Amino acid sequence: MTTLNQAAASPIIDAARHNERTERRLTRVLPLVAWSVRADGQLDESAPYGGFLKDISADGVEFELHSESPIAQSTFVIGVECPDSVTRYAGISVRHRSECANGTRFGAAFDGIANSVLEERCRKPFLDEKLFQYRLPFPPTVYESWEAAGILKRSVLDRVMLCPRCRSVPTFRFACRNCRSGRLDHSLLIHHFPCAFVAPSTDFERGEDLVCPKCLTKKLVAGTDFEFMPGEFTCRGCGWKDQDLEQTGHCLNCETRFAAHQAAEEELVGYDAQRLDPLALLSIVE
């Protein structure tokens, strides 16, 4: 049971643990590479900068980039070469900068568009509820530039069937082979065992009893005297009759109806990334 003194002390203990976590610092500098990120999220076409990670916390980083002239960019994605030989990445926005012996020193926070691109929700396609189409949050050129730099790795997540006309998501049903309507009536047949007569179940109905129209046997019992069999489908739209239906797609966007075998198949592509976890990095370094 928790005592009153223990309950009163717990906020103080929690605060102390929080300060301990936030005050932990890197014991040595780590090499890094930094790419400048444009306002739309695409990487700048210029070569990346080399430098060193000086310090890191749960909120941001301090690092130096080497260059002969001051660096004016404010949004970067950095790749830190961690002690376990894995390069991990983080998106940052510069809060302050100053000149140093080899270039520019920065203080930055983990936020901005570069940080958003690396978030898991932005690396997986989602279903646009207006167009019923799968897409990624950013334009393809953004992911292509990050993939070319080796920051993101393309990954096939699934394979889907789409409308052949507009590439939107369809629903599927078994429908009329002639007009593709799903408005169907289905008849049920009865097979009378003794005389082998087969006819629609309505032909056997005589009030509350079932009577064979051929041999006139009364009070037929299912399973003993007869069996039910599937009959024809009749389309309410065009009147077509057939025992076989066709799996048919209906596009939720353009409302095109098409045979299922005509659907466009498409891979759903996402992207994997080795994201930088500040507290995990501190544990590795220590």
LOVOLUM-274738 format. One record per residue (C-alpha): residue number from 1; x, y, z; residue in three letters. Coordinates in nm, 3 decimals, decimal comma. Layout:
<sites>
+-----+---------+---------+---------+---------+
| num |       X |       Y |       Z | residuo |
+-----+---------+---------+---------+---------+
| NUM |       X |       Y |       Z |     ALA |
...
+-----+---------+---------+---------+---------+
</sites>
This chain:
<sites>
+-----+---------+---------+---------+---------+
| num |       X |       Y |       Z | residuo |
+-----+---------+---------+---------+---------+
|   1 |   0,000 |   0,000 |   0,000 |     MET |
|   2 |   0,129 |   0,347 |  -0,091 |     THR |
|   3 |   0,173 |   0,574 |   0,212 |     THR |
|   4 |   0,085 |   0,943 |   0,217 |     LEU |
|   5 |   0,453 |   1,037 |   0,227 |     ASN |
|   6 |   0,530 |   0,812 |  -0,072 |     GLN |
|   7 |   0,240 |   0,961 |  -0,270 |     ALA |
|   8 |   0,360 |   1,312 |  -0,192 |     ALA |
|   9 |   0,716 |   1,225 |  -0,292 |     ALA |
|  10 |   0,631 |   1,061 |  -0,626 |     SER |
|  11 |   0,597 |   1,390 |  -0,824 |     PRO |
|  12 |   0,938 |   1,494 |  -0,692 |     ILE |
|  13 |   1,088 |   1,159 |  -0,793 |     ILE |
|  14 |   0,927 |   1,180 |  -1,138 |     ASP |
|  15 |   1,063 |   1,531 |  -1,186 |     ALA |
|  16 |   1,410 |   1,417 |  -1,084 |     ALA |
|  17 |   1,397 |   1,130 |  -1,333 |     ARG |
|  18 |   1,279 |   1,370 |  -1,605 |     HIS |
|  19 |   1,570 |   1,606 |  -1,534 |     ASN |
|  20 |   1,809 |   1,313 |  -1,539 |     GLU |
|  21 |   1,684 |   1,211 |  -1,883 |     ARG |
|  22 |   1,694 |   1,562 |  -2,028 |     THR |
|  23 |   2,040 |   1,638 |  -1,884 |     GLU |
|  24 |   2,207 |   1,328 |  -2,029 |     ARG |
|  25 |   2,456 |   1,435 |  -2,293 |     ARG |
|  26 |   2,671 |   1,276 |  -2,559 |     LEU |
|  27 |   3,009 |   1,160 |  -2,434 |     THR |
|  28 |   3,168 |   1,198 |  -2,779 |     ARG |
|  29 |   3,093 |   1,360 |  -3,113 |     VAL |
|  30 |   2,949 |   1,148 |  -3,394 |     LEU |
|  31 |   2,993 |   1,198 |  -3,770 |     PRO |
|  32 |   2,686 |   1,300 |  -3,966 |     LEU |
|  33 |   2,568 |   1,397 |  -4,313 |     VAL |
|  34 |   2,305 |   1,667 |  -4,369 |     ALA |
|  35 |   2,084 |   1,728 |  -4,672 |     TRP |
|  36 |   1,908 |   2,059 |  -4,719 |     SER |
|  37 |   1,529 |   2,017 |  -4,755 |     VAL |
|  38 |   1,310 |   2,245 |  -4,967 |     ARG |
|  39 |   0,979 |   2,391 |  -4,853 |     ALA |
|  40 |   0,786 |   2,119 |  -5,042 |     ASP |
|  41 |   0,982 |   1,839 |  -4,871 |     GLY |
|  42 |   1,208 |   1,750 |  -5,163 |     GLN |
|  43 |   1,582 |   1,729 |  -5,102 |     LEU |
|  44 |   1,792 |   2,009 |  -5,243 |     ASP |
|  45 |   1,991 |   1,899 |  -5,548 |     GLU |
|  46 |   2,318 |   2,029 |  -5,401 |     SER |
|  47 |   2,561 |   1,783 |  -5,244 |     ALA |
|  48 |   2,506 |   1,702 |  -4,876 |     PRO |
|  49 |   2,718 |   1,859 |  -4,605 |     TYR |
|  50 |   2,950 |   1,664 |  -4,379 |     GLY |
|  51 |   2,987 |   1,740 |  -4,011 |     GLY |
|  52 |   2,958 |   1,618 |  -3,654 |     PHE |
|  53 |   2,680 |   1,572 |  -3,402 |     LEU |
|  54 |   2,781 |   1,759 |  -3,089 |     LYS |
|  55 |   2,485 |   1,698 |  -2,859 |     ASP |
|  56 |   2,134 |   1,556 |  -2,859 |     ILE |
|  57 |   1,824 |   1,555 |  -2,639 |     SER |
|  58 |   1,464 |   1,444 |  -2,671 |     ALA |
|  59 |   1,380 |   1,784 |  -2,820 |     ASP |
|  60 |   1,664 |   1,857 |  -3,061 |     GLY |
|  61 |   2,030 |   1,850 |  -3,159 |     VAL |
|  62 |   2,344 |   2,059 |  -3,178 |     GLU |
|  63 |   2,572 |   1,991 |  -3,472 |     PHE |
|  64 |   2,840 |   2,140 |  -3,696 |     GLU |
|  65 |   2,846 |   2,140 |  -4,075 |     LEU |
|  66 |   3,170 |   2,195 |  -4,261 |     HIS |
|  67 |   3,174 |   2,454 |  -4,539 |     SER |
|  68 |   3,390 |   2,736 |  -4,665 |     GLU |
|  69 |   3,103 |   2,986 |  -4,645 |     SER |
|  70 |   2,813 |   3,031 |  -4,398 |     PRO |
|  71 |   2,520 |   2,794 |  -4,450 |     ILE |
|  72 |   2,185 |   2,972 |  -4,479 |     ALA |
|  73 |   1,944 |   2,677 |  -4,506 |     GLN |
|  74 |   1,706 |   2,619 |  -4,216 |     SER |
|  75 |   1,559 |   2,273 |  -4,276 |     THR |
|  76 |   1,768 |   1,956 |  -4,292 |     PHE |
|  77 |   1,752 |   1,582 |  -4,270 |     VAL |
|  78 |   2,057 |   1,450 |  -4,090 |     ILE |
|  79 |   2,205 |   1,102 |  -4,100 |     GLY |
|  80 |   2,403 |   1,017 |  -3,788 |     VAL |
|  81 |   2,659 |   0,738 |  -3,799 |     GLU |
|  82 |   2,579 |   0,560 |  -3,473 |     CYS |
|  83 |   2,827 |   0,348 |  -3,272 |     PRO |
|  84 |   2,645 |   0,028 |  -3,373 |     ASP |
|  85 |   2,742 |   0,104 |  -3,738 |     SER |
|  86 |   2,385 |   0,194 |  -3,838 |     VAL |
|  87 |   2,311 |   0,535 |  -3,990 |     THR |
|  88 |   1,989 |   0,679 |  -3,847 |     ARG |
|  89 |   1,799 |   0,980 |  -3,974 |     TYR |
|  90 |   1,607 |   1,273 |  -3,829 |     ALA |
|  91 |   1,431 |   1,577 |  -3,976 |     GLY |
|  92 |   1,511 |   1,907 |  -3,809 |     ILE |
|  93 |   1,443 |   2,281 |  -3,822 |     SER |
|  94 |   1,718 |   2,525 |  -3,728 |     VAL |
|  95 |   1,653 |   2,745 |  -3,424 |     ARG |
|  96 |   1,988 |   2,923 |  -3,406 |     HIS |
|  97 |   2,326 |   2,918 |  -3,580 |     ARG |
|  98 |   2,673 |   3,060 |  -3,539 |     SER |
|  99 |   3,000 |   3,050 |  -3,728 |     GLU |
| 100 |   3,271 |   2,817 |  -3,604 |     CYS |
| 101 |   3,624 |   2,724 |  -3,708 |     ALA |
| 102 |   3,526 |   2,474 |  -3,980 |     ASN |
| 103 |   3,189 |   2,610 |  -4,089 |     GLY |
| 104 |   2,857 |   2,667 |  -3,912 |     THR |
| 105 |   2,723 |   2,540 |  -3,579 |     ARG |
| 106 |   2,348 |   2,481 |  -3,544 |     PHE |
| 107 |   2,092 |   2,425 |  -3,275 |     GLY |
| 108 |   1,780 |   2,258 |  -3,416 |     ALA |
| 109 |   1,451 |   2,097 |  -3,311 |     ALA |
| 110 |   1,291 |   1,775 |  -3,434 |     PHE |
| 111 |   1,007 |   1,932 |  -3,629 |     ASP |
| 112 |   0,919 |   2,083 |  -3,966 |     GLY |
| 113 |   0,851 |   1,923 |  -4,301 |     ILE |
| 114 |   1,165 |   1,706 |  -4,296 |     ALA |
| 115 |   1,054 |   1,551 |  -3,968 |     ASN |
| 116 |   0,706 |   1,494 |  -4,112 |     SER |
| 117 |   0,838 |   1,302 |  -4,415 |     VAL |
| 118 |   1,013 |   1,060 |  -4,180 |     LEU |
| 119 |   0,702 |   0,995 |  -3,969 |     GLU |
| 120 |   0,557 |   0,648 |  -4,019 |     GLU |
| 121 |   0,213 |   0,782 |  -4,115 |     ARG |
| 122 |   0,373 |   0,978 |  -4,402 |     CYS |
| 123 |   0,567 |   0,679 |  -4,533 |     ARG |
| 124 |   0,259 |   0,463 |  -4,595 |     LYS |
| 125 |  -0,019 |   0,518 |  -4,851 |     PRO |
| 126 |  -0,365 |   0,607 |  -4,727 |     PHE |
| 127 |  -0,708 |   0,597 |  -4,891 |     LEU |
| 128 |  -0,825 |   0,938 |  -5,012 |     ASP |
| 129 |  -1,189 |   0,948 |  -4,899 |     GLU |
| 130 |  -1,290 |   1,189 |  -5,178 |     LYS |
| 131 |  -1,140 |   1,011 |  -5,478 |     LEU |
| 132 |  -1,120 |   0,661 |  -5,325 |     PHE |
| 133 |  -0,761 |   0,636 |  -5,442 |     GLN |
| 134 |  -0,450 |   0,524 |  -5,253 |     TYR |
| 135 |  -0,178 |   0,787 |  -5,231 |     ARG |
| 136 |   0,111 |   0,906 |  -5,017 |     LEU |
| 137 |   0,088 |   1,239 |  -4,828 |     PRO |
| 138 |   0,369 |   1,402 |  -5,028 |     PHE |
| 139 |   0,428 |   1,417 |  -5,407 |     PRO |
| 140 |   0,623 |   1,126 |  -5,562 |     PRO |
| 141 |   0,923 |   1,352 |  -5,632 |     THR |
| 142 |   0,975 |   1,399 |  -5,257 |     VAL |
| 143 |   1,005 |   1,027 |  -5,188 |     TYR |
| 144 |   1,214 |   0,973 |  -5,501 |     GLU |
| 145 |   1,471 |   1,230 |  -5,389 |     SER |
| 146 |   1,492 |   1,082 |  -5,038 |     TRP |
| 147 |   1,520 |   0,730 |  -5,180 |     GLU |
| 148 |   1,798 |   0,837 |  -5,418 |     ALA |
| 149 |   1,991 |   0,974 |  -5,119 |     ALA |
| 150 |   1,956 |   0,640 |  -4,939 |     GLY |
| 151 |   1,742 |   0,781 |  -4,656 |     ILE |
| 152 |   1,423 |   0,598 |  -4,750 |     LEU |
| 153 |   1,393 |   0,243 |  -4,881 |     LYS |
| 154 |   1,103 |   0,149 |  -5,107 |     ARG |
| 155 |   0,885 |  -0,133 |  -4,975 |     SER |
| 156 |   0,587 |  -0,314 |  -5,134 |     VAL |
| 157 |   0,312 |  -0,332 |  -4,869 |     LEU |
| 158 |   0,026 |  -0,495 |  -5,059 |     ASP |
| 159 |  -0,131 |  -0,553 |  -5,400 |     ARG |
| 160 |  -0,480 |  -0,419 |  -5,479 |     VAL |
| 161 |  -0,735 |  -0,435 |  -5,761 |     MET |
| 162 |  -0,847 |  -0,096 |  -5,894 |     LEU |
| 163 |  -1,085 |   0,051 |  -6,150 |     CYS |
| 164 |  -0,929 |   0,015 |  -6,498 |     PRO |
| 165 |  -1,061 |   0,359 |  -6,594 |     ARG |
| 166 |  -0,961 |   0,592 |  -6,306 |     CYS |
| 167 |  -0,752 |   0,369 |  -6,074 |     ARG |
| 168 |  -0,991 |   0,418 |  -5,781 |     SER |
| 169 |  -1,108 |   0,152 |  -5,538 |     VAL |
| 170 |  -1,408 |  -0,061 |  -5,649 |     PRO |
| 171 |  -1,645 |  -0,292 |  -5,468 |     THR |
| 172 |  -1,714 |  -0,638 |  -5,609 |     PHE |
| 173 |  -2,026 |  -0,853 |  -5,643 |     ARG |
| 174 |  -2,157 |  -1,142 |  -5,853 |     PHE |
| 175 |  -2,380 |  -0,985 |  -6,119 |     ALA |
| 176 |  -2,559 |  -1,037 |  -6,449 |     CYS |
| 177 |  -2,321 |  -1,147 |  -6,724 |     ARG |
| 178 |  -2,514 |  -0,939 |  -6,981 |     ASN |
| 179 |  -2,565 |  -0,595 |  -6,820 |     CYS |
| 180 |  -2,358 |  -0,634 |  -6,497 |     ARG |
| 181 |  -2,655 |  -0,547 |  -6,277 |     SER |
| 182 |  -2,665 |  -0,692 |  -5,927 |     GLY |
| 183 |  -3,047 |  -0,679 |  -5,914 |     ARG |
| 184 |  -3,120 |  -1,049 |  -5,949 |     LEU |
| 185 |  -3,390 |  -1,299 |  -5,866 |     ASP |
| 186 |  -3,286 |  -1,654 |  -5,794 |     HIS |
| 187 |  -3,515 |  -1,952 |  -5,844 |     SER |
| 188 |  -3,495 |  -2,265 |  -5,632 |     LEU |
| 189 |  -3,552 |  -2,610 |  -5,786 |     LEU |
| 190 |  -3,683 |  -2,929 |  -5,630 |     ILE |
| 191 |  -3,555 |  -3,271 |  -5,739 |     HIS |
| 192 |  -3,811 |  -3,541 |  -5,648 |     HIS |
| 193 |  -3,614 |  -3,863 |  -5,593 |     PHE |
| 194 |  -3,872 |  -4,135 |  -5,680 |     PRO |
| 195 |  -3,976 |  -4,000 |  -6,020 |     CYS |
| 196 |  -3,665 |  -3,786 |  -6,091 |     ALA |
| 197 |  -3,884 |  -3,484 |  -6,167 |     PHE |
| 198 |  -3,712 |  -3,142 |  -6,141 |     VAL |
| 199 |  -3,901 |  -2,814 |  -6,145 |     ALA |
| 200 |  -3,912 |  -2,478 |  -5,966 |     PRO |
| 201 |  -4,015 |  -2,511 |  -5,599 |     SER |
| 202 |  -4,321 |  -2,294 |  -5,667 |     THR |
| 203 |  -4,456 |  -2,572 |  -5,895 |     ASP |
| 204 |  -4,462 |  -2,810 |  -5,596 |     PHE |
| 205 |  -4,646 |  -2,576 |  -5,359 |     GLU |
| 206 |  -5,004 |  -2,676 |  -5,280 |     ARG |
| 207 |  -5,112 |  -2,467 |  -4,985 |     GLY |
| 208 |  -4,893 |  -2,569 |  -4,689 |     GLU |
| 209 |  -4,787 |  -2,899 |  -4,852 |     ASP |
| 210 |  -4,547 |  -2,993 |  -5,127 |     LEU |
| 211 |  -4,695 |  -3,214 |  -5,403 |     VAL |
| 212 |  -4,503 |  -3,352 |  -5,701 |     CYS |
| 213 |  -4,669 |  -3,224 |  -6,022 |     PRO |
| 214 |  -4,557 |  -3,537 |  -6,211 |     LYS |
| 215 |  -4,644 |  -3,832 |  -5,987 |     CYS |
| 216 |  -4,876 |  -3,642 |  -5,752 |     LEU |
| 217 |  -4,706 |  -3,773 |  -5,437 |     THR |
| 218 |  -4,815 |  -3,558 |  -5,144 |     LYS |
| 219 |  -4,656 |  -3,428 |  -4,824 |     LYS |
| 220 |  -4,301 |  -3,447 |  -4,955 |     LEU |
| 221 |  -4,026 |  -3,441 |  -4,689 |     VAL |
| 222 |  -3,698 |  -3,261 |  -4,758 |     ALA |
| 223 |  -3,397 |  -3,491 |  -4,756 |     GLY |
| 224 |  -3,613 |  -3,806 |  -4,770 |     THR |
| 225 |  -3,834 |  -3,743 |  -5,074 |     ASP |
| 226 |  -3,653 |  -3,458 |  -5,245 |     PHE |
| 227 |  -3,359 |  -3,216 |  -5,243 |     GLU |
| 228 |  -3,336 |  -2,847 |  -5,320 |     PHE |
| 229 |  -3,118 |  -2,747 |  -5,616 |     MET |
| 230 |  -3,003 |  -2,404 |  -5,735 |     PRO |
| 231 |  -3,201 |  -2,272 |  -6,030 |     GLY |
| 232 |  -3,153 |  -1,988 |  -6,275 |     GLU |
| 233 |  -3,082 |  -1,626 |  -6,193 |     PHE |
| 234 |  -3,308 |  -1,371 |  -6,361 |     THR |
| 235 |  -3,182 |  -1,014 |  -6,404 |     CYS |
| 236 |  -3,440 |  -0,751 |  -6,310 |     ARG |
| 237 |  -3,261 |  -0,502 |  -6,532 |     GLY |
| 238 |  -3,242 |  -0,676 |  -6,869 |     CYS |
| 239 |  -3,429 |  -1,002 |  -6,814 |     GLY |
| 240 |  -3,123 |  -1,218 |  -6,884 |     TRP |
| 241 |  -3,143 |  -1,570 |  -6,740 |     LYS |
| 242 |  -2,842 |  -1,781 |  -6,653 |     ASP |
| 243 |  -2,719 |  -2,018 |  -6,386 |     GLN |
| 244 |  -2,374 |  -1,858 |  -6,382 |     ASP |
| 245 |  -2,296 |  -1,505 |  -6,266 |     LEU |
| 246 |  -1,985 |  -1,297 |  -6,326 |     GLU |
| 247 |  -1,780 |  -1,129 |  -6,055 |     GLN |
| 248 |  -1,820 |  -0,760 |  -6,131 |     THR |
| 249 |  -1,650 |  -0,446 |  -6,001 |     GLY |
| 250 |  -1,821 |  -0,111 |  -5,938 |     HIS |
| 251 |  -1,589 |   0,191 |  -5,908 |     CYS |
| 252 |  -1,664 |   0,411 |  -5,605 |     LEU |
| 253 |  -1,533 |   0,716 |  -5,791 |     ASN |
| 254 |  -1,643 |   0,709 |  -6,157 |     CYS |
| 255 |  -1,909 |   0,435 |  -6,107 |     GLU |
| 256 |  -1,779 |   0,228 |  -6,399 |     THR |
| 257 |  -1,887 |  -0,138 |  -6,394 |     ARG |
| 258 |  -1,639 |  -0,393 |  -6,525 |     PHE |
| 259 |  -1,563 |  -0,764 |  -6,515 |     ALA |
| 260 |  -1,330 |  -0,849 |  -6,227 |     ALA |
| 261 |  -1,065 |  -0,986 |  -6,464 |     HIS |
| 262 |  -1,044 |  -0,639 |  -6,623 |     GLN |
| 263 |  -0,943 |  -0,472 |  -6,295 |     ALA |
| 264 |  -0,608 |  -0,294 |  -6,285 |     ALA |
| 265 |  -0,364 |  -0,450 |  -6,038 |     GLU |
| 266 |  -0,136 |  -0,214 |  -5,854 |     GLU |
| 267 |   0,130 |  -0,248 |  -5,584 |     GLU |
| 268 |   0,084 |  -0,037 |  -5,273 |     LEU |
| 269 |   0,426 |   0,109 |  -5,205 |     VAL |
| 270 |   0,552 |   0,257 |  -4,879 |     GLY |
| 271 |   0,896 |   0,348 |  -4,749 |     TYR |
| 272 |   1,112 |   0,220 |  -4,463 |     ASP |
| 273 |   1,351 |   0,440 |  -4,269 |     ALA |
| 274 |   1,601 |   0,407 |  -3,986 |     GLN |
| 275 |   1,478 |   0,689 |  -3,762 |     ARG |
| 276 |   1,702 |   0,845 |  -3,501 |     LEU |
| 277 |   1,582 |   0,792 |  -3,143 |     ASP |
| 278 |   1,765 |   1,045 |  -2,922 |     PRO |
| 279 |   1,733 |   0,853 |  -2,595 |     LEU |
| 280 |   1,828 |   0,524 |  -2,760 |     ALA |
| 281 |   2,135 |   0,691 |  -2,910 |     LEU |
| 282 |   2,240 |   0,822 |  -2,570 |     LEU |
| 283 |   2,211 |   0,469 |  -2,429 |     SER |
| 284 |   2,427 |   0,329 |  -2,709 |     ILE |
| 285 |   2,695 |   0,594 |  -2,666 |     VAL |
| 286 |   2,704 |   0,551 |  -2,289 |     GLU |
+-----+---------+---------+---------+---------+
</sites>
